[in-house]
Amino acid sequence: MPKKKKPTIKVCTGPCCAERKSKKIAKRLLEEIEQVGMQDNVSVKKCDCVGHCKEGPVVLFPRSALAFEGVKPKDIPKVLRKIITAME
């Protein structure tokens, strides 16, 4: 039986989002995922510009059509809770 692919959280790292510290957002997401023990259930991937430059940094969870705009490091626990809830 093939291994089931983990759902992916995407963090825009295009120029505008990168200026607003999106790489730090991706790092914090990974840390929070490990802290809550979800590293085997979800992954984080940096992606190119998603076209929402004025609303960045942008975090997407395509599996459940979730989009979070203007994300700050302090928002990560709340964002991750919403993603985990969507996965249930």
N, C-alpha and C positions, 0 to 999 in steps of 0.2 A: 504494500500500500504506500503511495507517495506521501512524503512529508507535507503537511498542511502549511501553506505560506502564511506567515504572520502579517496581520494588517500593518500598514505603514502610516505613520504621522509624517507629513511633509512640512518642512520649514523653508520658506522662501529665503534665499540668500542672494537675490538679485541686488543690483547696486543700491537702490533706495532702502530696501530692507536691511542690507548689510550695514549701511550708515546708521541705522537704528538698532544695531547690535543683535541682528538675527542669529548670528553664530553663537552668541551667548545664550540665546533662547534655546537653540538646539541642544547645547551642552546641559543647560538646566533641565530640559525635558528628559534627557538621558539619565541624569542624576536622580530625578524624581521617580522615573520608571523603575530604576534599580531600588530606590528606597521603599517603594510599595510592593516590590517583588513581582513586577509585571514584565521583566526583560525577556521572558520566554513567550510572551503573548502579543507583544507589539514592538515595532521597530521605529526608529527615527531616521529620516533621510533628508538631507539638504537638497533643495531643488532650485532650478533657475527661476527667473522672474515669472510671477503668476499674473502680472498685469494689474495689480491693485496697489500701485506704488504710493498713493496718497494715504492708504489705510495701513501701511506696514508698521512693524513686521507682521507677516501673515503666517498662520499655522493652519494647515488643512488636514482633515481626516476623511479622505475620499470615500472610504467604505460606507460611511454614514452621512456623506454630504455635509459634513460640518466644516465651517470656516470661522476662524477667530482672527480678528483684525486689531491692530494697535497693541499687540501682546507685549507685556513687560515681564521681566523675570519674576516679579511678585505674583503675576497672574498664573504661573505654571501649575501650581496645585489645583486651582479651579478648572483650568483647561483640561488637565489630565483626568480629573474626576468626571467631567462631562463626556470625555472620550471613553472612559471605562464604562460608564453607564450606557453609552450607545452600543458598546460591544456585548452587553449582557442580553 
